[in-house]
Amino acid sequence: MYGRCDLSLAWPTCETGGMGLEGAASLAQRDQIAAAGDDQAAIRAIREEYAAEVRRGKSGLSAGRNNSFDDIVDPAETRDRIIAILRFNQRAVRTQKKHYIDTW
């Protein structure tokens, strides 16, 4: 079966989420950012504080602890882990098309 995930790995530095932290900070903290007005240092501080808070909860290590991933892998071990997974999960390669497409 194609399209299913056999194993989900992450590096310790990964960030999980639907958007970048800067965009998320702009949305989640928009009232505080608006209250800061034109003070760019205050706006930057608000975004950085929010990003640090999210990183603590969404980093690879904490996501791994929360079972979002099957394992957290040292980047130096990634290649060996992928090779081992591919060897373990060998799938038959289809040599003929499942459905013939008639070309005119």
Secondary structure by P-SEA (a helix, b strand, c coil): ccccccbbbbccccccccccaaaaaaacaaaaaaaaccaaaaaaaaaaaaaaaaaaaccaaaaaaaccccccccccaaaaaaaaaaaabbbbbbccccbbbbcc
